[in-house]
Amino acid sequence: MTGSKRVSYFLDDSLGGYYYGPKHPMKPHRLSMTHNLFLAYGMLLNLLVFARYLSLEEEVYRPRKATPEELLEFHTLEYVDFLSKCNVKHASLMKVHAKEGQKFNVGREEGDCPLFDNLYNYCRLTSGGSVDGARLLGSGRTDIAINWAGGLHHAKASEASGFCYVNDIVLSILELLRFFTRVLYIDIDVHHGDGVEEAFFCTNSSEGYGDFHSTRLEVLAALLEGQGTTAPRSVANLMPTSDLNWTRVMTCSFHKYGEGFFPGTGNLDEMGEDSGKGYSVNFPLLDGMDDISYENTFKPVIQKIVEHFQPEAVVLQCGADSLAYDKLGVFNLTVEGHGKCVDHIRSLGLPMLVLGGGGYNIRNVARCWVYETSVLLKRQISDELPYNDYWDYFAPSYRLHYPPRPDLNNQNTPAYINKVLSRVLENLKTIEPAPGVQKMEVPTNLAPVDGPVVNLYDGL
């Protein structure tokens, strides 16, 4: 399926105002740059006019803050309770919470997950867009949902990791499982998607997926006593993870592995454990990965997974730190090469949740995600950038596309790629094809998806 699809885009410019700190590589400001460039290209107006012309439901939504109970679908009560206290600005309070946050890997000196102003709101907004995107897909109101603020794939059930505090990806997959039998997660960030893989690594064990399934009354009491910001809708909606069949989820990550590269996981032999054996697919790569090698790796792996696993929905994490010239990445992909992965998944014709992720050269992140938005909308946009609020960031070329680094050699030789590819494809033969299971019951009182909030007369 390559024709017109209904696309929903989550946009909240306020997310760009959150600040990890002056020396921290993660800059949420990249989201403001992405959205502004999206508007400057006229894609919002084109999207809405085209949708109206074809009677499609292409819409723009403002992300809702995820509720505490939604966070508890994966994260532990103790961790969510700590995060709920982190909506502070006063310096002395920040210091107190930083001390408490040590056990959650938040606020450690020289750590990768600092405590910053209104952290909890930031976590709720980034995850709310992903959960609502999944809900739109599940209810059949859209074919593709885009939340560039999401894709925070390192967060664990009870701790922050790798700039990520709440794992919006796991939360959105759990939401999709209410509607779809099998969900495929694909990660093209330069770093291994360890938090998502870990969540679905062991299919016959609920250990490590949050303790709420054994403490529902405790959760209710805590939230009602004000430890969370809103009371839960009902005990029935606190779905225990032990009720899920984890063979309904397959994770697939293409990433740099070795030489102490963060997070240090994602080896070829990490395939899952117990009855989850084979449902974690890892393709470890070396420095200098270029467009041609990546495409020759990505397409055959995805094709075999789709044939064997037969997913009904896809979550695609589009971390832009796999681009050339990233401050933390070691790959050499162009914007066009990165976008080919997005286009290939779009061509599968499956309900598709598209998320952001890493990316530490903020001008290139904006270029990449705007281009990939155009790919998802099937709109051709000019290589010459339109004037926008961040014009000087794109000097001196003022172009959408840029060449790869000429000084970065591709260490992924054809022999290496073929060797790993053969192993990956052989490993996929070990899983039971297309497991058939009963879907989860969909609660009738889920929080509504706010929106659409943008129309032709909003004057954006």
C-alpha positions as CSV (number, residue, x, y, z in Angstrom):
1,M,0.0,0.0,0.0
2,T,1.6,3.2,-1.1
3,G,-1.4,5.4,-1.7
4,S,-2.9,8.2,0.4
5,K,-3.2,7.5,4.1
6,R,-4.7,9.3,7.1
7,V,-1.9,11.0,9.0
8,S,-2.1,12.5,12.5
9,Y,0.7,14.8,13.7
10,F,1.3,15.6,17.4
11,L,2.6,19.2,17.9
12,D,3.3,21.1,21.1
13,D,5.8,23.9,20.7
14,S,6.1,24.2,24.5
15,L,8.1,21.0,24.6
16,G,11.0,22.9,23.0
17,G,11.3,25.0,26.1
18,Y,12.4,22.3,28.5
19,Y,16.1,22.3,29.3
20,Y,18.4,19.5,30.4
21,G,21.2,21.9,31.2
22,P,23.9,23.9,29.4
23,K,26.4,21.1,28.9
24,H,23.9,18.3,28.2
25,P,23.7,17.0,24.6
26,M,19.9,16.5,24.7
27,K,18.2,19.6,23.5
28,P,14.4,19.5,23.4
29,H,14.7,22.8,21.5
30,R,15.2,20.6,18.4
31,L,11.4,19.9,18.6
32,S,10.6,23.6,18.2
33,M,13.0,23.7,15.2
34,T,11.3,20.7,13.7
35,H,7.8,22.0,14.1
36,N,8.7,25.5,12.8
37,L,10.4,24.0,9.7
38,F,7.3,21.8,9.2
39,L,5.1,24.9,9.2
40,A,7.6,26.9,7.1
41,Y,7.4,24.3,4.3
42,G,3.6,24.8,4.3
43,M,3.0,21.1,5.1
44,L,0.4,21.8,7.7
45,L,-1.7,23.8,5.2
46,N,-1.1,21.2,2.4
47,L,-1.9,18.4,4.8
48,L,-5.3,19.9,5.8
49,V,-6.3,21.0,2.3
50,F,-5.3,17.7,0.8
51,A,-7.2,15.9,3.5
52,R,-10.3,17.9,3.0
53,Y,-10.1,17.4,-0.8
54,L,-9.9,13.6,-0.4
55,S,-12.2,13.5,2.7
56,L,-9.3,12.1,4.7
57,E,-8.7,12.6,8.4
58,E,-5.3,14.1,8.4
59,E,-5.1,16.1,11.6
60,V,-2.8,17.9,14.0
61,Y,-3.1,17.2,17.7
62,R,-1.7,18.8,20.8
63,P,-0.3,16.1,23.1
64,R,-2.1,15.4,26.3
65,K,-0.3,14.8,29.5
66,A,-0.3,11.1,30.3
67,T,-2.0,10.3,33.6
68,P,-0.1,8.7,36.5
69,E,-2.1,5.5,36.0
70,E,-1.0,5.3,32.4
71,L,2.6,5.6,33.5
72,L,2.0,2.8,35.9
73,E,1.1,0.5,33.1
74,F,4.9,-0.1,32.9
75,H,6.7,2.0,35.5
76,T,6.8,1.2,39.2
77,L,4.7,3.1,41.7
78,E,7.8,4.2,43.7
79,Y,9.4,5.6,40.5
80,V,6.3,7.4,39.3
81,D,5.7,8.8,42.8
82,F,9.2,10.2,42.7
83,L,8.8,11.8,39.3
84,S,5.5,13.4,40.4
85,K,7.5,15.4,42.9
86,C,9.8,16.7,40.2
87,N,7.6,19.6,39.0
88,V,9.7,22.1,40.9
89,K,11.8,25.2,40.1
90,H,13.0,26.2,43.5
91,A,16.8,25.4,43.8
92,S,16.6,24.0,47.3
93,L,13.8,21.7,46.4
94,M,15.7,20.5,43.4
95,K,18.6,19.7,45.6
96,V,16.4,17.6,47.9
97,H,14.9,15.6,45.1
98,A,18.3,15.1,43.4
99,K,19.4,13.3,46.6
100,E,16.3,11.2,46.6
101,G,16.6,10.5,42.9
102,Q,20.0,8.8,43.2
103,K,18.4,5.3,43.3
104,F,16.3,6.1,40.2
105,N,19.4,7.4,38.3
106,V,18.0,10.9,38.3
107,G,20.0,14.0,39.3
108,R,23.3,12.3,39.8
109,E,26.4,14.5,39.5
110,E,27.8,14.1,36.0
111,G,24.9,11.7,35.3
112,D,23.1,11.4,32.0
113,C,19.6,12.0,33.4
114,P,19.6,15.4,35.2
115,L,16.8,16.8,37.4
116,F,15.5,19.9,35.6
117,D,12.5,22.3,35.9
118,N,9.1,20.7,35.5
119,L,10.6,17.3,34.6
120,Y,7.3,15.5,35.4
121,N,5.3,17.6,33.0
122,Y,7.9,16.9,30.3
123,C,7.6,13.1,30.9
124,R,3.8,13.3,30.8
125,L,3.7,15.3,27.6
126,T,6.3,13.2,25.6
127,S,4.5,10.0,26.6
128,G,0.9,11.3,26.3
129,G,1.4,12.0,22.5
130,S,2.7,8.4,22.0
131,V,-0.1,6.8,23.9
132,D,-2.7,8.9,22.1
133,G,-1.1,8.1,18.8
134,A,-1.5,4.4,19.6
135,R,-5.1,5.0,20.6
136,L,-5.9,6.8,17.3
137,L,-4.4,3.8,15.4
138,G,-6.3,1.3,17.5
139,S,-9.6,3.0,17.1
140,G,-9.1,3.2,13.3
141,R,-9.1,7.0,13.3
142,T,-5.8,7.2,11.5
143,D,-3.3,5.1,9.6
144,I,-0.1,6.9,10.7
145,A,0.5,8.8,13.9
146,I,3.6,11.0,14.3
147,N,5.0,12.1,17.7
148,W,8.6,13.4,17.3
149,A,8.8,14.1,21.0
150,G,8.5,10.4,21.8
151,G,10.9,7.5,21.2
152,L,12.7,7.6,24.5
153,H,13.8,4.0,24.4
154,H,16.3,3.7,27.2
155,A,14.0,4.3,30.2
156,K,13.5,1.3,32.5
157,A,10.5,0.3,34.7
158,S,12.1,1.8,37.8
159,E,14.8,4.1,36.7
160,A,15.9,6.7,34.1
161,S,18.6,5.9,31.6
162,G,20.3,7.5,28.6
163,F,18.4,10.9,28.8
164,C,15.1,9.0,29.0
165,Y,12.9,9.1,32.1
166,V,9.5,7.5,30.9
167,N,9.4,4.9,28.2
168,D,6.7,6.2,26.0
169,I,7.4,3.4,23.5
170,V,6.5,0.6,25.9
171,L,3.4,2.5,27.0
172,S,2.3,2.9,23.4
173,I,2.9,-0.7,22.6
174,L,0.8,-1.8,25.6
175,E,-1.9,0.5,24.3
176,L,-1.7,-1.1,20.8
177,L,-2.0,-4.5,22.3
178,R,-5.5,-3.7,23.3
179,F,-6.4,-3.5,19.7
180,F,-3.9,-5.5,17.7
181,T,-2.8,-9.2,18.0
182,R,0.9,-8.6,17.2
183,V,3.0,-5.5,17.3
184,L,6.4,-5.0,15.7
185,Y,8.9,-2.5,17.2
186,I,11.7,-1.2,15.0
187,D,14.6,1.0,16.2
188,I,16.9,2.9,13.8
189,D,18.6,5.0,16.5
190,V,22.4,4.6,16.6
191,H,22.0,3.3,20.2
192,H,20.4,0.0,21.1
193,G,16.8,0.1,22.1
194,D,17.5,-1.6,25.4
195,G,14.6,-0.3,27.5
196,V,12.0,-1.6,25.0
197,E,13.8,-4.9,24.5
198,E,14.1,-5.4,28.2
199,A,10.4,-4.8,28.7
200,F,9.5,-7.7,26.4
201,F,12.5,-9.9,26.8
202,C,11.0,-12.7,28.9
203,T,7.5,-13.7,27.8
204,N,6.6,-16.0,30.7
205,S,7.7,-13.6,33.5
206,S,6.1,-10.4,34.8
207,E,9.2,-9.6,36.9
208,G,10.6,-6.2,36.1
209,Y,7.5,-4.8,34.4
210,G,6.3,-2.7,37.4
211,D,4.9,-3.8,40.7
212,F,1.4,-2.4,40.3
213,H,-0.1,-5.8,39.3
214,S,0.4,-7.0,42.9
215,T,-0.4,-3.7,44.6
216,R,-3.4,-2.3,42.9
217,L,-5.0,-1.1,46.1
218,E,-1.7,0.6,47.1
219,V,-1.7,2.4,43.7
220,L,-5.3,3.6,44.2
221,A,-4.6,4.7,47.7
222,A,-1.4,6.6,46.8
223,L,-3.0,8.4,43.9
224,L,-6.2,9.3,45.8
225,E,-4.1,10.6,48.7
226,G,-2.4,13.1,46.4
227,Q,0.8,11.4,45.5
228,G,-0.2,11.5,41.9
229,T,-1.9,14.4,40.1
230,T,-5.2,12.6,39.2
231,A,-7.2,9.8,40.6
232,P,-7.4,6.6,38.5
233,R,-10.5,5.9,36.4
234,S,-11.1,2.4,37.8
235,V,-9.2,-0.5,39.2
236,A,-10.1,-2.6,36.1
237,N,-8.1,-0.3,33.9
238,L,-4.8,-1.0,35.8
239,M,-4.0,-3.9,33.5
240,P,-1.4,-6.1,35.0
241,T,1.5,-6.9,32.7
242,S,1.3,-10.6,33.8
243,D,-2.0,-10.8,31.9
244,L,-0.2,-10.1,28.6
245,N,1.2,-12.6,26.2
246,W,4.6,-11.1,25.4
247,T,5.0,-13.2,22.2
248,R,2.6,-10.7,20.7
249,V,5.6,-8.2,20.5
250,M,8.8,-8.5,18.5
251,T,11.6,-5.9,18.9
252,C,14.1,-5.2,16.2
253,S,17.1,-2.8,16.7
254,F,19.8,-1.7,14.2
255,H,22.6,0.0,16.2
256,K,26.3,0.5,17.0
257,Y,27.6,-2.3,19.3
258,G,31.0,-2.7,20.9
259,E,33.9,-0.6,22.1
260,G,32.0,0.5,25.2
261,F,29.4,2.3,23.2
262,F,26.2,3.1,25.2
263,P,24.3,1.2,26.4
264,G,26.5,-1.8,25.9
265,T,23.7,-4.2,25.0
266,G,22.3,-5.4,21.7
267,N,24.6,-8.2,20.7
268,L,23.6,-10.7,18.0
269,D,23.0,-13.4,20.6
270,E,20.5,-11.4,22.6
271,M,17.4,-13.0,21.3
272,G,15.1,-13.1,24.3
273,E,14.7,-15.6,27.1
274,D,12.3,-18.4,28.1
275,S,9.3,-18.4,25.8
276,G,10.4,-15.1,24.4
277,K,13.4,-16.7,22.7
278,G,13.7,-15.3,19.2
279,Y,11.4,-12.3,19.7
280,S,14.3,-9.9,20.2
281,V,16.1,-9.2,17.0
282,N,19.4,-7.3,17.2
283,F,21.6,-6.2,14.3
284,P,24.9,-5.0,15.7
285,L,26.7,-2.6,13.4
286,L,30.1,-0.9,13.3
287,D,31.3,2.7,12.7
288,G,30.7,4.5,9.5
289,M,27.5,2.8,8.4
290,D,26.4,4.4,5.1
291,D,23.1,4.5,3.2
292,I,23.7,1.6,0.8
293,S,24.9,-0.8,3.5
294,Y,22.0,0.2,5.8
295,E,19.4,-0.3,3.2
296,N,20.9,-3.7,2.3
297,T,20.7,-4.6,5.9
298,F,17.3,-3.1,6.9
299,K,15.1,-4.3,4.1
300,P,15.8,-8.1,4.1
301,V,15.5,-8.3,7.9
302,I,12.2,-6.4,8.0
303,Q,10.9,-8.4,5.1
304,K,11.6,-11.7,6.9
305,I,10.2,-10.5,10.2
306,V,7.0,-9.4,8.5
307,E,6.6,-12.7,6.6
308,H,7.2,-14.7,9.7
309,F,5.7,-12.7,12.6
310,Q,2.9,-11.0,10.5
311,P,2.5,-7.9,12.7
312,E,-0.8,-6.0,12.7
313,A,0.8,-2.7,13.7
314,V,4.3,-1.2,13.7
315,V,6.1,1.2,16.1
316,L,9.1,2.9,14.4
317,Q,11.7,4.8,16.5
318,C,13.5,7.2,14.2
319,G,16.5,8.3,16.3
320,A,18.4,10.8,14.3
321,D,21.7,10.2,16.0
322,S,22.4,7.6,13.2
323,L,22.9,10.5,10.8
324,A,26.3,11.8,9.7
325,Y,27.8,14.6,11.8
326,D,25.8,13.7,15.0
327,K,27.7,14.7,18.1
328,L,27.3,11.3,19.8
329,G,26.7,9.0,16.8
330,V,29.2,7.1,14.7
331,F,27.2,6.3,11.6
332,N,27.3,8.1,8.3
333,L,23.7,8.1,7.1
334,T,22.2,11.0,5.1
335,V,18.7,12.4,5.7
336,E,17.5,10.6,2.5
337,G,19.1,7.3,3.5
338,H,17.5,7.5,7.0
339,G,14.2,8.4,5.4
340,K,14.3,5.3,3.1
341,C,13.7,3.2,6.2
342,V,10.6,5.2,7.1
343,D,9.3,5.0,3.5
344,H,9.9,1.2,3.5
345,I,7.8,0.7,6.6
346,R,5.1,3.0,5.3
347,S,4.9,0.8,2.2
348,L,3.9,-2.2,4.3
349,G,0.5,-0.7,4.7
350,L,0.2,-1.4,8.4
351,P,-1.0,1.0,11.1
352,M,2.2,2.9,12.0
353,L,3.3,4.9,15.1
354,V,6.3,7.0,14.2
355,L,8.4,8.4,17.1
356,G,11.6,10.5,17.5
357,G,14.5,9.4,19.7
358,G,18.1,10.4,19.8
359,G,19.7,13.1,17.8
360,Y,22.3,15.7,19.0
361,N,23.0,17.8,16.0
362,I,19.8,19.7,16.4
363,R,19.8,21.3,12.9
364,N,20.1,17.9,11.3
365,V,17.5,16.4,13.6
366,A,15.0,19.1,12.3
367,R,16.0,18.4,8.7
368,C,15.6,14.7,9.2
369,W,12.2,14.6,10.9
370,V,10.7,17.2,8.6
371,Y,11.9,15.3,5.6
372,E,10.5,12.1,7.1
373,T,7.2,13.8,7.8
374,S,7.1,14.7,4.1
375,V,7.8,11.0,3.2
376,L,4.9,9.9,5.4
377,L,2.6,12.5,3.8
378,K,3.9,11.6,0.3
379,R,4.7,15.3,-0.3
380,Q,7.7,16.3,-2.2
381,I,9.5,19.3,-0.6
382,S,12.3,21.5,-1.9
383,D,15.9,20.9,-0.9
384,E,16.2,24.7,-0.6
385,L,15.0,25.5,2.9
386,P,12.2,28.0,3.3
387,Y,12.8,31.0,5.5
388,N,12.0,30.1,9.1
389,D,12.5,31.3,12.7
390,Y,15.8,29.3,13.0
391,W,17.2,30.4,9.7
392,D,20.8,31.0,10.9
393,Y,21.0,27.5,12.4
394,F,21.0,26.1,8.8
395,A,23.9,28.2,7.5
396,P,25.9,28.0,5.4
397,S,24.0,25.7,3.0
398,Y,20.4,26.5,3.9
399,R,19.6,23.1,2.4
400,L,17.5,20.2,3.6
401,H,20.0,17.6,2.5
402,Y,23.7,17.4,3.1
403,P,26.4,14.9,2.0
404,P,27.9,12.2,4.3
405,R,31.2,12.7,6.0
406,P,34.1,12.0,3.5
407,D,36.5,11.2,6.4
408,L,34.5,8.4,8.0
409,N,35.2,5.0,6.6
410,N,32.5,2.3,6.6
411,Q,33.8,-0.5,8.7
412,N,30.7,-2.6,7.9
413,T,32.2,-4.6,5.0
414,P,29.9,-6.7,2.8
415,A,31.4,-9.8,4.4
416,Y,30.5,-8.6,7.9
417,I,27.0,-7.5,6.8
418,N,26.3,-10.9,5.1
419,K,27.6,-12.8,8.1
420,V,25.4,-11.0,10.6
421,L,22.5,-11.0,8.2
422,S,22.7,-14.8,7.8
423,R,22.7,-15.3,11.6
424,V,19.7,-12.9,12.0
425,L,17.7,-14.7,9.4
426,E,18.6,-18.1,10.7
427,N,17.6,-17.0,14.2
428,L,14.1,-15.9,13.0
429,K,13.5,-19.5,11.9
430,T,13.4,-20.5,15.6
431,I,10.2,-18.7,16.5
432,E,6.7,-20.0,16.0
433,P,5.2,-18.2,13.0
434,A,2.4,-15.7,13.6
435,P,1.4,-16.7,17.1
436,G,-2.4,-16.4,17.5
437,V,-3.7,-15.0,20.8
438,Q,-6.7,-13.3,22.2
439,K,-6.6,-9.5,22.2
440,M,-6.9,-7.5,25.4
441,E,-10.2,-6.1,26.4
442,V,-10.5,-2.5,25.5
443,P,-11.8,-0.4,28.5
444,T,-14.8,1.8,27.7
445,N,-13.6,4.8,29.7
446,L,-10.1,5.5,28.3
447,A,-9.1,9.1,28.5
448,P,-10.2,10.8,25.2
449,V,-7.7,11.9,22.7
450,D,-7.8,15.7,22.7
451,G,-8.2,17.3,19.2
452,P,-7.8,17.8,16.5
453,V,-6.6,21.2,17.7
454,V,-5.4,22.8,14.5
455,N,-7.5,23.7,11.5
456,L,-7.2,25.9,8.4
457,Y,-8.4,28.9,10.4
458,D,-6.0,28.7,13.3
459,G,-3.6,31.1,11.7
460,L,-0.4,29.1,12.3
